[in-house]
Amino acid sequence: MISMFISQTGRRRMMAMLRADMQDWWNEEAVVAMYIFKVLAACLLAMWLSLWFDLQQPRTAMLTTAIVMQSLAGMVFTKSLYRFLGTVVGTGVSFLLMGMFVQDRFFFLTCMALWIGFCTAGSMLFRNHQSYGFVLAGYTLCIVGLPSVLNPELTFNIGVTRISEILTGLFSAALVSELIFPQRMWDVMIASVRRRFADFSDLLRSFATGPAAVGVSQPALLRFVGDIFSLESFRASTVLESDESRTHRLRLSLLNAEFMEVSTSFHALERLLDQQGDQVGAALLELYRPLGEAFSIDGRSARNEREAEQIIQRLKAFREGFQQRVSLPPGLDAGKRLDFHTGAELIQRFSDELLAYASTYVALDAARGSQLAKSEAPLPLEMHFDPLIVFLAGLRGALVFVLLAGVWILTGWTSGIEAITIGTVTSTLFAATPSPTRTIKQFLIGASIASVLTYICDFYLLVDAQGVEMLALAVTPAIALAAWMTTRPSIAIVGAGTFAIFFSHVGLNSGYSANPVSFLNDTVADFIAILVSGAMYTLIDLSNSNWSRRRTARSLRELVISACRDTMGLRRVRLEKRARDLVQRSGSAQRMANDEDKEVIDWLLSVLEMGHAVIALREQMAEIGQGSPALMDSLNAVATLYEDPSAQHRRQAIASLDQSMAEVSDSVLARRLLTTLHYMRGLLLDENSVLAAPTNRKGRMHAA
């Protein structure tokens, strides 16, 4: 009996372990296998349709399919739309230039260079698939326009054929994505929102355990910066879906805006507690503790929106009883009492923001959440950019085209068109990436792999292929390998390079057309073009150089200057979005391991903390009608400090804030003004801040 019981227990344990392993495989590897199958099916469908319609280059349709295929249906539809629009615009510009300069090669190529520079700059201005649309409009001009230089009479046929092949590829990708194991944007977005809410709840709960937890939040908060823009990217791809994601687009935008404010306030609270002495710090932590514990559901964080309803009730109770819990520790001097009131004011504001954030999160429950009115939605993410960076990006893209076109014309290079096209693709496609130089290296590796695969496919497999079935078998290994690589974030660009070069040279046209000499020439042209693009990315480095970091830091500081001096002050949401957008565009959020990029992040946090305080100060001044010269001088002193960070300006700003605090009247309304001024003074006194004297910091970026 005992042995039978043990045997049954062992079998049950084994079955439980087996089920757990199968669940893990389904959650991770099955998704990857499903995606590879969908990419392969879509590419083969595009090949079959192209051959059926007798299109000139089925490989173009297959490349289009591979590029636009995503794991989520909404992203496939949106990327397909912008690829089609970019192709149509690029083709139209090709027709226009051929009509104007068909007999003047110099002006034709000059206008092409200007157009490519314009499209590269556009790809830096816009985000997500809008950026991709500009890229397509740029290099489509090469694909359609350059062959037309040699055969002007075929311009229209080349353009129409290109659009037909693109449409075939887009149709194949959309059909497969919608019919075979479709994955909806809403499922991914709600999972991302829930994960972020749970992670932030864990952070709040751990912070309530005691001073030992102080200082642990910055890596998590910086990770949330990327999450905010990832969710915004997902939200932008829901336009063509007809499920809950479209209904809740505005609410998701509001949730993102509220989370930005909450995360900044939490970091400010952590910094404030870190600066306080034992007595004041302990009292403030005790005041905060019920707020952190409110996010605990049976010793864990809320798993979904329904469980979060309990948190909302606790937050409301916390706010109602907050003033009763505020009690000064005995024996504090005037300065320490002001420290305590400043911290209590910040905790109260933080609880209000948490309640708003949690309420919006709960409203995402599709069963009860109603659509948010457009009038209630926050401002969308704005385009906040450095004009010089955008101009130099456009110049870099135009220079790559000019260099390769010059070599083509001067040498009569038979593969010159191939080199110009690949060079334009790489110089525009990767311009907006966080680290273009690293990206181009990975793309070069993918091109090397693709060259080997193409050689094997062209000269060993396709030569004996008879019928669609044999053609499909010949190209399947390369497609499956490239698709698998795109599912691995560390080598996704390698997979993209493999796709691009393989489908550019595989002899899969309306008729077999592989030639060893042409293949070798085109392969060499590809490598030369990629190397030229890489060299230009190195020479004009707009994201990973100290010069670009200094400009990003300066642009961040200008937000505080604007908040201090502009007649129409910034709103908190606008400040958050502009600051985070600048850092996201610069790529520093993706390179936080570098000391230089950490300083950009420090400037981001300093600008957000001081910017929020300045905005609150100006709102309080307007509310109580107190705009004394001393307060205006303090705002100007803070603006001067951020305009030209130095130890002298820092001392002057602190002294100006002291003067303003001495002149603030002792009334209930003015007390909030006093705590805000005191909080700003504390930010300037922090020796670990980026505003500290240059001798206290390793970098000198902030002195630029």
BAVEXLO-607694 format. One record per residue (C-alpha): x, y, z; residue in one letter. Coordinates in pm, whole numbers, padded with zeros to 5 digits, always signed. Example, Ala and Ser with C-alpha at 12.3 -4.5 7.8 and 13.67 -1.06 7.14 Angstrom:
# BAVEXLO-607694
+01230-00450+00780a;+01367-00106+00714s;
//
This chain:
# BAVEXLO-607694
+00000+00000+00000m;+00277+00242+00094i;+00474+00163-00222s;+00158+00202-00432m;+00084+00538-00266f;+00441+00654-00328i;+00418+00536-00687s;+00090+00723-00742q;+00230+01034-00573t;+00539+01015-00794g;+00329+00981-01107r;+00116+01279-01008r;+00427+01485-00939r;+00577+01380-01272m;+00257+01468-01459m;+00244+01807-01284a;+00603+01878-01382m;+00531+01767-01738l;+00228+01996-01759r;+00436+02286-01622a;+00709+02223-01879d;+00453+02204-02159m;+00296+02530-02042q;+00635+02701-02037d;+00708+02570-02388w;+00370+02690-02513w;+00418+03034-02361n;+00769+03082-02503e;+00882+02849-02781e;+00543+02770-02935a;+00492+03138-03007v;+00825+03149-03188v;+00748+02836-03390a;+00407+02977-03479m;+00560+03302-03601y;+00822+03124-03814i;+00547+02914-03972f;+00341+03225-04049k;+00637+03404-04209v;+00714+03099-04420l;+00351+03052-04523a;+00312+03419-04615a;+00633+03426-04820c;+00539+03112-05011l;+00190+03248-05073l;+00344+03567-05213a;+00570+03358-05438m;+00277+03151-05569w;+00060+03457-05634l;+00346+03636-05810s;+00407+03341-06037l;+00034+03306-06102w;+00005+03676-06194f;+00326+03645-06399d;+00496+03927-06208l;+00853+04004-06307q;+01017+03960-05965q;+00835+03734-05715p;+01130+03786-05479r;+01023+04149-05432t;+00680+04038-05314a;+00842+03782-05084m;+01078+04045-04939l;+00782+04274-04875t;+00601+03995-04694t;+00903+03912-04478a;+00955+04278-04384i;+00598+04360-04282v;+00527+04032-04102m;+00492+04090-03729q;+00365+03876-03446s;+00060+04102-03404l;-00206+04154-03669a;-00248+04524-03598g;+00121+04593-03653m;+00114+04402-03982v;-00179+04610-04109f;-00027+04941-04001t;+00320+04866-04136k;+00166+04744-04462s;-00029+05068-04497l;+00278+05288-04455y;+00490+05066-04680r;+00227+05101-04953f;+00202+05478-04905l;+00581+05517-04906g;+00610+05307-05221t;+00342+05505-05403v;+00497+05839-05306v;+00848+05724-05404g;+00721+05593-05736t;+00534+05916-05803g;+00848+06121-05736v;+01038+05892-05974s;+00786+05965-06249f;+00809+06338-06179l;+01189+06352-06189l;+01208+06140-06504m;+00959+06372-06673g;+01159+06680-06576m;+01521+06565-06612f;+01516+06262-06840v;+01800+06408-07050q;+02001+06567-06767d;+02165+06309-06545r;+02327+06568-06314f;+02004+06742-06214f;+01823+06409-06192f;+02073+06265-05944l;+02093+06596-05753t;+01717+06598-05702c;+01733+06233-05598m;+01995+06318-05334a;+01781+06603-05201l;+01474+06379-05185w;+01662+06104-05003i;+01798+06359-04756g;+01446+06492-04701f;+01306+06142-04641c;+01590+06055-04403t;+01518+06370-04204a;+01148+06277-04203g;+01229+05934-04065s;+01406+06109-03774m;+01111+06341-03709l;+00835+06082-03696f;+00799+05764-03493r;+00702+05404-03550n;+00555+05320-03890h;+00531+05683-04001q;+00911+05689-03988s;+00918+05369-04193y;+00693+05530-04453g;+00951+05806-04509f;+01225+05546-04546v;+01021+05366-04814l;+00953+05689-05000a;+01329+05749-05004g;+01472+05423-05130y;+01180+05343-05363t;+01309+05634-05570l;+01632+05438-05618c;+01455+05114-05703i;+01231+05275-05965v;+01429+05581-06072g;+01781+05445-06122l;+01689+05165-06367p;+01485+05426-06554s;+01803+05627-06620v;+01922+05345-06844l;+01579+05281-06999n;+01362+05594-06969p;+01089+05445-07184e;+01033+05171-06924l;+00983+05408-06629t;+00607+05360-06605f;+00629+04982-06642n;+00897+04961-06374i;+00689+05169-06132g;+00364+04983-06189v;+00540+04647-06161t;+00700+04753-05835r;+00365+04858-05687i;+00201+04534-05806s;+00471+04324-05639e;+00445+04526-05318i;+00066+04485-05311l;+00099+04110-05361t;+00338+04085-05069g;+00121+04304-04845l;-00190+04102-04927f;-00012+03776-04846s;+00119+03906-04513a;-00218+04049-04408a;-00411+03735-04508l;-00183+03494-04325v;-00159+03719-04019s;-00538+03747-03995e;-00631+03384-04065l;-00354+03175-03906i;-00336+03201-03526f;-00409+03576-03520p;-00277+03768-03221q;-00451+04091-03127r;-00294+04413-03012m;-00533+04437-02720w;-00408+04114-02565d;-00048+04230-02578v;-00124+04583-02458m;-00336+04475-02162i;-00068+04221-02063a;+00195+04497-02083s;-00021+04735-01877v;-00087+04469-01613r;+00280+04378-01592r;+00378+04742-01550r;+00114+04799-01283f;+00232+04490-01094a;+00601+04587-01124d;+00531+04940-01002f;+00319+04801-00719s;+00612+04579-00618d;+00831+04888-00613l;+00587+05078-00390l;+00550+04784-00153r;+00925+04724-00122s;+00985+05094-00059f;+00747+05079+00238a;+00964+04819+00413t;+01223+05069+00530g;+01523+05287+00445p;+01717+04988+00312a;+01497+04998+00004a;+01578+05363-00070v;+01781+05400-00391g;+01672+05080-00560v;+01408+05236-00783s;+01614+05416-01048q;+01689+05112-01272p;+01323+05013-01262a;+01204+05367-01333l;+01441+05394-01628l;+01310+05066-01761r;+00962+05214-01741f;+01078+05492-01979v;+01114+05233-02254g;+00786+05067-02155d;+00602+05396-02198i;+00715+05435-02557f;+00666+05065-02635s;+00305+05092-02525l;+00267+05412-02726e;+00404+05227-03030s;+00152+04946-02979f;-00126+05197-02935r;-00033+05368-03262a;-00076+05034-03443s;-00436+04976-03334t;-00598+05204-03591v;-00673+04920-03832l;-00795+04670-03572e;-01163+04640-03484s;-01143+04507-03129d;-01107+04652-02781e;-00774+04812-02865s;-00941+05073-03085r;-01205+05144-02822t;-00947+05210-02553h;-00679+05393-02754r;-00744+05725-02580l;-00767+05564-02238r;-00431+05396-02292l;-00283+05732-02381s;-00424+05878-02059l;-00284+05583-01863l;+00061+05645-02010n;+00047+06015-01923a;-00060+05944-01565e;+00209+05682-01522f;+00476+05928-01633m;+00369+06170-01359e;+00344+05894-01096v;+00690+05753-01171s;+00850+06099-01156t;+00681+06180-00824s;+00794+05849-00678f;+01154+05918-00773h;+01126+06265-00621a;+00988+06116-00298l;+01267+05863-00282e;+01530+06134-00329r;+01368+06351-00064l;+01364+06071+00195l;+01723+05986+00109d;+01830+06341+00201q;+01650+06357+00537q;+01792+06275+00878g;+01687+05978+01083d;+01405+06147+01273q;+01237+06327+00982v;+01306+06042+00740g;+01158+05785+00977a;+00847+06000+01031a;+00793+06048+00659l;+00848+05679+00590l;+00592+05596+00857e;+00352+05840+00690l;+00413+05674+00352y;+00393+05313+00473r;+00011+05276+00455p;+00027+05406+00097l;+00273+05134-00004g;+00081+04867+00184e;-00239+04969+00003a;-00099+04799-00309f;-00070+04459-00142s;-00334+04196-00221i;-00277+03892+00003d;+00094+03966+00017g;+00133+04025-00357r;+00050+04281-00622s;-00281+04295-00807a;-00300+04057-01104r;-00580+04232-01293n;-00811+04531-01297e;-01077+04376-01073r;-00828+04312-00793e;-00702+04668-00834a;-01046+04795-00727e;-00950+04709-00370q;-00644+04932-00408i;-00864+05223-00518i;-01077+05195-00205q;-00765+05191+00013r;-00621+05494-00167l;-00943+05685-00109k;-00933+05594+00260a;-00568+05700+00277f;-00649+06042+00129r;-00945+06098+00360e;-00746+06021+00673g;-00417+06173+00561f;-00434+06498+00758q;-00515+06307+01079q;-00201+06098+01036r;+00026+06399+00981v;+00193+06468+01315s;+00524+06643+01369l;+00793+06446+01555p;+00880+06616+01887p;+01182+06838+01927g;+01225+06952+01568l;+01365+07294+01484d;+01204+07522+01224a;+01414+07386+00937g;+01334+07022+01020k;+00964+07102+01052r;+00973+07252+00705l;+01148+06937+00580d;+00868+06727+00725f;+00589+06943+00578h;+00760+06935+00237t;+00774+06556+00244g;+00414+06530+00365a;+00300+06759+00081e;+00482+06538-00172l;+00328+06221-00028i;-00019+06372-00048q;+00033+06475-00411r;+00174+06130-00487f;-00136+05962-00341s;-00362+06178-00559d;-00165+06078-00869e;-00173+05711-00770l;-00550+05724-00730l;-00593+05875-01076a;-00357+05618-01229y;-00522+05322-01056a;-00869+05445-01153s;-00774+05464-01520t;-00615+05121-01496y;-00932+04969-01352v;-01139+05134-01627a;-00954+04921-01884l;-01175+04631-01782d;-01351+04577-02115a;-01668+04451-01949a;-01737+04782-01778r;-01495+05041-01913g;-01653+05296-02143s;-01475+05471-02423q;-01290+05784-02317l;-01409+06102-02479a;-01151+06280-02693k;-01197+06593-02484s;-01080+06399-02177e;-00775+06246-02343a;-00430+06390-02280p;-00213+06544-02545l;-00049+06287-02773p;+00326+06240-02770l;+00467+06546-02944e;+00755+06572-03187m;+01026+06734-02978h;+01353+06718-03168f;+01681+06893-03232d;+01666+07060-03577p;+02043+07033-03624l;+02036+06658-03555i;+01756+06613-03807v;+01939+06821-04068f;+02264+06627-04024l;+02076+06297-04054a;+01931+06411-04385g;+02273+06533-04499l;+02427+06196-04410r;+02169+06005-04614g;+02220+06237-04912a;+02600+06205-04890l;+02587+05824-04904v;+02380+05848-05220f;+02612+06111-05375v;+02927+05909-05302l;+02795+05586-05448l;+02630+05758-05744a;+02956+05938-05819g;+03149+05610-05823v;+02882+05459-06048w;+02900+05740-06303i;+03280+05782-06303l;+03363+05410-06331t;+03064+05277-06524g;+03023+05014-06250w;+02781+04748-06372t;+02655+04688-06016s;+02640+05056-05932g;+02260+05063-05912i;+02267+04774-05664e;+02526+04954-05449a;+02332+05282-05453i;+02008+05106-05359t;+02155+04908-05068i;+02352+05212-04949g;+02038+05425-04951t;+01840+05156-04771v;+02094+05121-04490t;+02160+05496-04456s;+01789+05576-04419t;+01650+05265-04250l;+01883+05275-03949f;+01908+05652-03904a;+01657+05658-03616a;+01795+05353-03430t;+01961+05404-03087p;+02301+05286-03213s;+02326+05293-03596p;+02690+05184-03601t;+02614+04867-03404r;+02305+04808-03616t;+02499+04834-03942i;+02752+04580-03813k;+02475+04331-03742q;+02322+04399-04082f;+02660+04326-04242l;+02672+03990-04063i;+02324+03914-04194g;+02436+04011-04546a;+02729+03770-04519s;+02499+03485-04413i;+02254+03572-04689a;+02529+03570-04954s;+02621+03211-04864v;+02257+03102-04855l;+02184+03273-05186t;+02481+03107-05356y;+02370+02762-05239i;+02009+02828-05334c;+02084+02980-05678d;+02347+02740-05804f;+02263+02414-05629y;+01890+02409-05550l;+01702+02626-05797l;+01881+02483-06101v;+01704+02150-06044d;+01376+02286-05910a;+01069+02198-06117q;+00729+02336-06022g;+00611+02554-05735v;+00660+02276-05480e;+01030+02238-05558m;+01078+02616-05561l;+00919+02633-05216a;+01149+02359-05084l;+01454+02540-05224a;+01389+02869-05046v;+01232+02735-04723t;+01556+02678-04523p;+01680+03035-04575a;+01340+03189-04493i;+01299+02977-04180a;+01651+03061-04057l;+01609+03435-04112a;+01265+03431-03949a;+01405+03250-03645w;+01682+03508-03608m;+01430+03794-03613t;+01261+03641-03307t;+01582+03680-03103r;+01627+04045-02996p;+02007+04018-02985s;+02031+03909-03352i;+01707+04047-03495a;+01897+04288-03723i;+02109+03996-03845v;+01787+03825-03949g;+01663+04142-04120a;+01990+04167-04315g;+01961+03802-04414t;+01609+03859-04546f;+01703+04177-04736a;+02009+04043-04916i;+01872+03692-04977f;+01557+03818-05148f;+01757+04081-05337s;+01970+03821-05517h;+01791+03487-05512v;+01722+03383-05871g;+01349+03354-05812l;+01206+03567-06090n;+00949+03498-06359s;+01228+03287-06509g;+01545+03146-06357y;+01805+03424-06386s;+02110+03347-06173a;+02454+03430-06315n;+02774+03367-06114p;+02950+03678-06240v;+02652+03906-06175s;+02601+03744-05836f;+02963+03809-05736l;+02953+04169-05859n;+02625+04242-05678d;+02753+04081-05358t;+03066+04295-05362v;+02848+04601-05433a;+02631+04519-05130d;+02930+04497-04897f;+03082+04819-05030i;+02750+05002-04988a;+02703+04876-04632i;+03059+04972-04542l;+03012+05321-04687v;+02694+05362-04480s;+02876+05239-04172g;+03160+05483-04232a;+02913+05773-04262m;+02738+05665-03942y;+03076+05671-03770t;+03177+06010-03912l;+02839+06174-03844i;+02737+06001-03521d;+02415+06165-03408l;+02325+05938-03116s;+02631+05779-02958n;+02880+06068-02949s;+02961+06308-02667n;+02856+06594-02893w;+02507+06452-02940s;+02475+06379-02568r;+02566+06738-02485r;+02298+06863-02721r;+02043+06629-02565t;+02134+06752-02217a;+02107+07112-02335r;+01766+07048-02491s;+01649+06892-02165l;+01765+07191-01964r;+01581+07425-02198e;+01256+07270-02076l;+01321+07400-01724v;+01424+07738-01865i;+01098+07752-02061s;+00896+07654-01752a;+01060+07938-01555c;+01047+08218-01809r;+00774+08162-02066d;+00452+08357-02021t;+00244+08047-02097m;+00399+07794-01863g;+00439+07429-01946l;+00189+07173-01823r;+00324+06874-01634r;+00211+06630-01902v;+00377+06831-02177r;+00701+06854-01978l;+00702+06479-01917e;+00639+06392-02279k;+00891+06634-02422r;+01167+06529-02183a;+01113+06157-02224r;+01082+06193-02601d;+01419+06368-02620l;+01589+06090-02426v;+01413+05818-02624q;+01516+05973-02956r;+01877+06014-02841s;+01904+05642-02760g;+02040+05701-02410s;+01748+05511-02256a;+01869+05201-02443q;+02235+05250-02345r;+02209+05311-01972m;+02514+05091-01905a;+02741+05366-02047n;+02860+05629-01801d;+02808+05903-02060e;+02447+05801-02116d;+02386+05773-01743k;+02458+06145-01721e;+02190+06214-01982v;+01950+06009-01767i;+02056+06212-01462d;+01968+06528-01652w;+01632+06377-01743l;+01550+06308-01378l;+01676+06649-01266s;+01471+06827-01534v;+01157+06634-01446l;+01190+06698-01072e;+01277+07066-01101m;+01035+07120-01389g;+00745+06978-01189h;+00839+07198-00894a;+00860+07511-01110v;+00523+07439-01272i;+00366+07380-00929a;+00523+07703-00798l;+00384+07910-01085r;+00039+07753-01042e;+00045+07832-00669q;+00161+08188-00735m;-00134+08238-00970a;-00375+08078-00722e;-00289+08300-00426i;-00204+08605-00635g;+00143+08630-00487q;+00402+08712-00753g;+00659+08916-00560s;+00986+09027-00723p;+01172+08782-00499a;+00976+08486-00639l;+01033+08601-00995m;+01403+08644-00919d;+01412+08287-00786s;+01258+08152-01106l;+01507+08350-01311n;+01797+08225-01096a;+01689+07864-01149v;+01658+07928-01523a;+02008+08081-01526t;+02147+07775-01347l;+01999+07537-01605y;+02109+07768-01883e;+02469+07767-01763d;+02529+07507-01488p;+02808+07617-01258s;+02888+07626-00888a;+02841+08004-00879q;+02495+07995-01040h;+02399+07711-00808r;+02489+07918-00502r;+02302+08218-00642q;+01989+08009-00703a;+01999+07870-00349i;+02041+08218-00205a;+01753+08349-00415s;+01527+08068-00294l;+01625+08146+00067d;+01527+08508+00011q;+01190+08408-00137s;+01118+08172+00151m;+01189+08452+00399a;+00936+08681+00227e;+00650+08430+00188v;+00360+08530+00410s;+00255+08296+00691d;-00087+08188+00570s;-00250+07854+00494v;-00241+07916+00118l;+00119+08039+00122a;+00236+07731+00313r;+00217+07521-00003r;+00425+07786-00175l;+00680+07763+00103l;+00707+07384+00085t;+00754+07401-00294t;+01034+07654-00257l;+01191+07439+00013h;+01169+07134-00211y;+01342+07322-00496m;+01613+07431-00253r;+01663+07068-00147g;+01711+06964-00510l;+01986+07223-00549l;+02157+07126-00222l;+02184+06758-00320d;+02557+06690-00370e;+02480+06375-00569n;+02272+06570-00818s;+02385+06643-01173v;+02360+07009-01073l;+02643+06967-00821a;+02973+07141-00885a;+03178+06995-01173p;+03446+06882-00928t;+03192+06648-00767n;+03108+06474-01094r;+03311+06258-01330k;+03163+06406-01647g;+03166+06763-01777r;+02865+06727-02005m;+02653+06963-01800h;+02911+07241-01836a;+02863+07239-02213a;
//
